[in-house]
Amino acid sequence: DELNDLRTELVDRFGTLPDAGRFLLASATIRLEAEKLGIKRIEAHEQGGFIEFGEKHKVSPNFLISLLQNQPKTFRLDGPVRLKFVHDLSERVTRIEFIKQLLRDCADNLLEA
């Protein structure tokens, strides 16, 4: 995809990317994946954050219900379109990996067409 091509070109031209560059590319990847799932917004900070779903998101409600039931200390609803999460995300790498995994899990549990 285009981001991988960009990453490759940047490394070819400038060598190993600094942390800021890697995190910028990771954020762009997350944004694109979220958009494909119909997620409008993601915010994450040191103690957790939230995912805000668009009106026509593609994630199965059954999957979201299972998150709420199986991990009630981590996930809860915050209104009709926000899934709030509480988790130690003080390290930026941990934060990005947590969001990536959550998006992968969402992508594995789509609404049936």
N, C-alpha and C positions, 0 to 999 in steps of 0.2 A: 504494500500500500504506500501511499504518498509519504506518510510519516516515517516509515522505515527507510524509504529512499532518501528523505531529508536527513535522517540520523546518519545513514551511511555516508552521505556527501559531507556532512559536517565533520565526521571523524576522519574521513579521507583528507580534508583540507586542513583541519586544525588539530588533529590528534584526539586523545581521550577527552571526552566532554567533562566540564566541571559539574559539580552537583547541581548547580542552578540550571544548567542546560538539560541535564537528564530529567530533573523534576518538571521542567517546562514541557518537554516532550511527553512525559508520562501524563501530565495534566491534560494535554491535548488529546492523547489517546483515550483517556477516561471520558473526556467530553464527547468525543465521537461515539464511543460505545454507549454512553448514556442516551445520546440523541437517537440512536437506532432502536433503543428500548422504549422510547417515549418518555424519558425522564427529563424534566425541565431544569432541575437544579440539584446540585449536590454541594453540601457544605460539610467540611470536616475540620475539627480542631483538636486540641490536646485531649479533651475528655469525651469526644464523640462527634455527633453532628446529625444531619438528616438528609434524606432523599425526598425530593418533591416530584411526584408523578404528574405527567400531563393528563389531560382528559382522555386521550386515546392511547394510553400506555399499553404495552404488549405483555406485561408481566402477569402471570397467573395470580388471581386473588388467593387461591388455595395455597400457593407457595408463601405468600405474605402472611396468611393466617398461621401456617406452620411455623414460620419464624417467630411470630408473637407467642405461640403456644409453647414451643420448644426452648426458646431463649428469652423468657420474659424479663430477665435482668438486663439484657442487651438491647432488645427491640421493643418499641411501643408505638402506637399511632399517635400522631399529634395533628388532629383534625382529619378531614376526609382524604387528603392527598399527600400527607407527609408521614414517612416512616422515620422515626427518630431512633438513633442508636447511641448507646453509652458504652464506651470502651476506652481503655488506655491507649491513646494514639499520640503520645507525647513525642515519639520519634517520627520524623517526616516519612522515612522509608516504611515504617509500620503502617502509617496512615494511608499511604498510597496502596500498599499491598492489601490492606483491609477493604478499601473501596474497590480495587480490581477484583478481589475474590467475591465480594457482594454482587458486583455487576455480572461476573461469570455465573454465579448461582442464579441470578435473575434471568440471564440469557438461556440457561438450561431449563427454565420453568416458564415458558411462554404460554400465552393464551392459545387455545386451539383455534385454528382458522375455520 
